[in-house]
Amino acid sequence: MSESTRFLVTGGASGIGLAVARLAHARGAGVALLDRDVEAARRAQESLGARAVAIACDVADPDSVAVAVNEAADFLGGLAAVVNAAGIDLQASLPEIEDADWSRVLGVNLTGPMLVCRAALPHLRRGGGGTIVNVASAAGLAPLAHRSAYCATKAGVIMFGKSLAMELAADAIRVNSVCPGAVDTPLFRGSYEHGADPEAELARIRARYALNRIARPEELAEAILFLSSPASSFVTGIAMAVDGGRSYH
């Protein structure tokens, strides 16, 4: 973990972000957990103990991001790894999408990673380089109906990361994307639990995957930690599908 001992994780209070924070911390990293739900982030931080801090942050708000990233760098003594795991979903047909809902998904899922990367860049450069991993989605590789906002933003995150990888290579900063399929997180559970027949919907979702199951957040965390470590030192600009065989892109 010598390359990535100072982690900033957005969406760190739950789901994939929390799994990343726990795994990085267990492997000796200091971790800053950024989340809108600062109380949940504080509970997560308390479960980790030393070398972790919870910081309130709305990734769609430039001022909030600037303050939070600087606070994280101050606590950690710099930054070596940035993980953009904050994200929201929207299930609606095009005529049903409200302008405000579209803007919010765009703000959190696509503008958010840009704001965090921009704020973190001086700290990464000051440390001589580092890594950025953006959590995109298999839905950015193979589309889903009634998820146009989500799919568009996740595809955007992938291309944003590829472009940024080219831009920052001279600074020894590697940028990659991870594309999860269905993962057992609060965000995913909210996509089917309130339907007329949740079990039937869950079975239908599983059937899209060659492995016929839902991923655990820890499985995504392992992929993200790999891309944030010296083990992947010659890897940049990729979109790694960790999706149980849904997209086969």
Rosetta blueprint (number, residue, H / E / L):
1 M L
2 S L
3 E L
4 S L
5 T L
6 R E
7 F E
8 L E
9 V E
10 T E
11 G L
12 G L
13 A L
14 S L
15 G H
16 I H
17 G H
18 L H
19 A H
20 V H
21 A H
22 R H
23 L H
24 A H
25 H H
26 A H
27 R L
28 G L
29 A L
30 G E
31 V E
32 A E
33 L E
34 L E
35 D E
36 R L
37 D L
38 V H
39 E H
40 A H
41 A H
42 R H
43 R H
44 A H
45 Q H
46 E H
47 S H
48 L H
49 G L
50 A L
51 R L
52 A E
53 V E
54 A E
55 I E
56 A E
57 C L
58 D L
59 V L
60 A L
61 D L
62 P H
63 D H
64 S H
65 V H
66 A H
67 V H
68 A H
69 V H
70 N H
71 E H
72 A H
73 A H
74 D H
75 F H
76 L H
77 G L
78 G L
79 L L
80 A L
81 A E
82 V E
83 V E
84 N E
85 A L
86 A L
87 G L
88 I L
89 D L
90 L L
91 Q L
92 A L
93 S L
94 L H
95 P H
96 E H
97 I L
98 E L
99 D H
100 A H
101 D H
102 W H
103 S H
104 R H
105 V H
106 L H
107 G H
108 V H
109 N H
110 L H
111 T H
112 G H
113 P H
114 M H
115 L H
116 V H
117 C H
118 R H
119 A H
120 A H
121 L H
122 P H
123 H H
124 L H
125 R H
126 R H
127 G L
128 G L
129 G L
130 G E
131 T E
132 I E
133 V E
134 N E
135 V E
136 A L
137 S L
138 A H
139 A H
140 G H
141 L L
142 A L
143 P L
144 L L
145 A L
146 H L
147 R L
148 S H
149 A H
150 Y H
151 C H
152 A H
153 T H
154 K H
155 A H
156 G H
157 V H
158 I H
159 M H
160 F H
161 G H
162 K H
163 S H
164 L H
165 A H
166 M H
167 E H
168 L H
169 A H
170 A H
171 D H
172 A L
173 I E
174 R E
175 V E
176 N E
177 S E
178 V E
179 C E
180 P E
181 G L
182 A L
183 V E
184 D L
185 T L
186 P H
187 L H
188 F H
189 R H
190 G L
191 S L
192 Y L
193 E L
194 H L
195 G L
196 A L
197 D L
198 P H
199 E H
200 A H
201 E H
202 L H
203 A H
204 R H
205 I H
206 R H
207 A L
208 R L
209 Y L
210 A L
211 L L
212 N L
213 R L
214 I L
215 A E
216 R L
217 P H
218 E H
219 E H
220 L H
221 A H
222 E H
223 A H
224 I H
225 L H
226 F H
227 L H
228 S L
229 S L
230 P H
231 A H
232 S H
233 S L
234 F L
235 V L
236 T L
237 G L
238 I L
239 A E
240 M E
241 A E
242 V E
243 D L
244 G L
245 G L
246 R L
247 S L
248 Y L
249 H L
